[in-house]
Amino acid sequence: MEELAWIRLSLVRDLTFDVMARLLAEFELPETVFEMPRHAVAKIAGEELASELMSQENEERAREVLEWLRTCPDRSILTIADADYPQNLKRSGAPVPVLYLRGKRELLEREMIALVGSARADAEGIADARDFAEALARRGITPVLTLANALSCEAARSVAALGLADGGVIAVSAAGIDRAHPAASRDAFVETAAQGLIVSVLPPGESCSGQSEEARRAVLVGMSSRLLVVQAEPGSAPIAYARLAADLGRDVHAIPGSIHSALYKGCHRLIRDGAVLTESVRDLLA
């Protein structure tokens, strides 16, 4: 079964995109990988990864995940072979082969713009993120957020509250699709799952890790056409998102603020380095 095979591949965290691509190039279909003798898989993936892939534990866990997905119609997996896999992400150089979805899958067909901001965002930054996210959603553009802090959670809840029949917000999670991470994001997680789309780099039941946080960054930036930094201190997580966006050839935008606020020093540095000074949605879409 193709779906089960994709899940089995996704459960091996150390299986890189390059190795998976070589397996699929050799055996053509994901289910064929598991019909091969282990030594044939080991020639490509190595003994350790082949053992984990072909293990009974891997198959049992994959069946549990598949059963969980099938208990609700808004849960599914998205593979790099699917027609609705975001083209921006596919062309990003190292796309995540399997993602887990919960909510409005059709939002993947719209233009997506990422919004990131400081974990210490003040009331002004939160209000700006909320206003930009709402304005994008009303224009038929999907804001993409992390739910990692108050700024992104409030922006996501604001878009969800609009109740747009044909629009919404996407949140990319670094934990399993069945849990909110961090715990403080639970309300935003639930509302986004109901009115938008949760995209997870991990299957249900998995906890966040440094590796999954890096994968989330790659997905959020990779699937978006451009990125807006609302507030950021130098060296903070939003700056890392901006660097990756620039490396992938995405337009980077930054909101300027008070020269006396540490929350805007990262934005000002980005603007000096070539980011687009952004004061309105018109600037963002120009």
N, C-alpha and C positions, 0 to 999 in steps of 0.2 A: 504494500500500500504506500503510495507516494507521500501522503501527508505524514504518516507515521515515520517514514524514513527521514524526511526533513527534520522532524522533531528529534529523532535520534542523533542526527548530525549536530543539531544546535545544543544538545545537552553536554557535549564535550567542550568545555570552556577553552582548552588549549588548542583546539583545532582552528587554525588560522584560515583566513579567507583564501590565501594562496594554496594551502594544502587541500582545502575543500574543492577549490577550482580544479586542481590536478586530479582529484578523485573523480569528479564529474566528467572531466575531459577524457579520462581513461575508460570509465564505465557508463558514461552517457546519462543514466538516470540514477537518482538518489537511492531508489529501492534496489537497484542492481548491485550497489556497493555491499549490501548486506546479504546478497546471494553468493558473493565471492568467498573463496577460502581466505582465512585470516592472513596467510602469508602473502597473498596477492595484494591485499589492502596495506599490509605492513611495508611492502616495497615502496609505497608512495607516502604513507603517513608515519611510518616508523612503528616499531613493536609496541611501545607503550600506548600510543594513541589508537592503534589497531585493536589492542586488547580491550581498551575502554569502549571503543565503538561497538565491538562485536559481543560485548558481555551481556549476560542475561539481565543484570541489574539495569543496564542502559535501556534495554527493550521494555522491561517492566515499568521503569520510570516514564518512558515515552508513552506507553499505553495509558498511564494515569493522567498525563498531561492532555492527551487526546480526548479522554473521557471528560475531563474538566472543561475543555473547550466546547465540547458538544452539548453541554448542559444548558447553554444559553446561545441564542442565535447571533448576539452581537459580539461573540468571541471568535477569533480565527487566527490563523498564522498567515504571514505575508512572506513569500519567498522571492528570491531574485529572479525566478523563472516566471513569476506571475505578471500578467499584463498591466496591473495597476501598481506595480512596484515603482516608486518615484524615479523618474529618469535622472534628475539631478543627483540623487543618491547613487544610482547605478554608475554614473560617470565620475564619481568622486575619487576613484582610485582604489579604495579598499571598502566597498560596500559591505554591510552586514548581511549575510546570506539569508538569515531567517529572523523575522521580527514577530512579536506577538501583539495582537490588536484587540481593543475593547471599545466598542462604540461605533461611530459613523465612519465606516471604511471609505465611503465616497469622498470624504474630505481630502484624501490623498490625491484626488484628481485636480484639485485647485492649486493655484499659485500659493506658495507658503513663504512667509517671512518670519525669521526668528527674532525673538525679543529676549534679551538677557539683562540682568542687573545685579547690583550688589546685595549680598546677604544682610547688609546693614542699612539697606535703603531707608530713607526718611519718608515722611508723608508726601513731600513733593515728588520724589521718585516713584512712589507707588501710584500716585495719581496720574503721573505722566504715562507709566506703563499701562494703566487701565484705559486711559484715553486713546492711546495709540492702538491698543489691541481692539478696542471697540470700533474705532474708525476703520481699521483694516477689515474686520469681520463684516461691517455694513457694506463695504465695497466688494464683497465676494472674495476677499483674500484671507487665507487662513493664518492667524498668528500661531507660531510654534513656541512653546514654553517648556520649562523644566519642572515646575512645582517644587523646586529645591529651596525656595525662600518665600518670604511674605510678598515680595514684589511680584513674582510670577504667579503665586497662588491667587492674589487679589485680582490680577489681570485675567486669569483664567475664569475665576468665578464671575467676573463682570461680564465676560463674553457669554458664558453659559446662561447667565440671567437674561440675556437678550432673547433667548429662545428662538433663534433664527431657524426657520424650517429647512433652509438649504445651505446653512453655513454653521460655523462653530469654531472651536479652538482645538489644537492638538497639543497634548502634553507628552513629552518623551521621558520615560521613567528609567532609573538605573536599577530598580528592583523588579521582582516578579510582578506580572500584570494583575495579580490578585491582592496586592498590598500597596498602601500609601507609604512613600518614603520621601522625607522624614514623616514621623507620625503626625506632626502638626499640619501636614498638608492633606489630612484625611477628607475634610469637607470639600476642598477644591478637587481632590481626586474623584470623589463620588459624583460631584456635579459635572465635572468634565466627562466622565465615563457616560453619564446620562445624556448630555447635550452636545458633546464633542467626541474626541477620540483620544484614547490612551494608547501610546506606542511604547512597547517595552523591549529592551534588548535581552531580557531573561524570561524563561518560562515561569509559570506560576509556582509559588513556593520558594523561590530563590531570593536571597538577601543581596543588598547592594554591596559592591566591592570596588576597589580602585580600578580594576579592569573594566567593570561594567560602567563606571562613571566615564571613563575614556571612550567607551563604545557609545554611550549616550551623547557625548559631545560630537562624535563623528556623525551620528545619525541626525541630530538636530541641525547641525550646520550643513551637512551633506544634502538633506532634503529641501533646504530653503534656498530661495533665489538671492537673498541678501540678509544681512544681520544688523539689528539695531541695538546698540549698547545704551541703556537708559542712565545708569549710574555705575561707576566703577572706581575702586581705588587702584593705584598702580600695583601690578603683580597679582591681582585678584582673579578669581575664576572667569569673570566676563572678559578679561583681557586675553585669557587663553582661548576662549571661544572666538574672539576677534582675530587672533593670530591664525587660527585654523581656517577661518573664513577667508582671510586674505590669501593663505596658501592655496586654497581651492579656487581662487579667482572670484570669490563672491564680493559684492560691494559691501563695505563696512560703513555703517552710519553711527554717529555718536551725538548725544544731546549735550550741549554746553551748559554750564551752571556757574555758580559763584566761585571766584578764585580763592575764596577763603574756606571752601568745603573740600575735605579730603575725598568726598564721594564723587567729585567731578574731576579730580586730578588725572585719573586714568582716562576719562573721556577726552580731556584736553590734550593729553599726550597722543591719543589715537588720532585726533584731528590734525595735530602737527605732523603726524606720520602719514597723512593722506586720507584718513576717514572723512566721510562727508558730514559737515556740520549740519545737524538736523533739528529744526524747530517745529516742524509740522509734518503731517502725513504727506502733504504735497512735496516736501523735500525728500521724503522717504521713497516716494514713487516716481520722482522725476527721472 
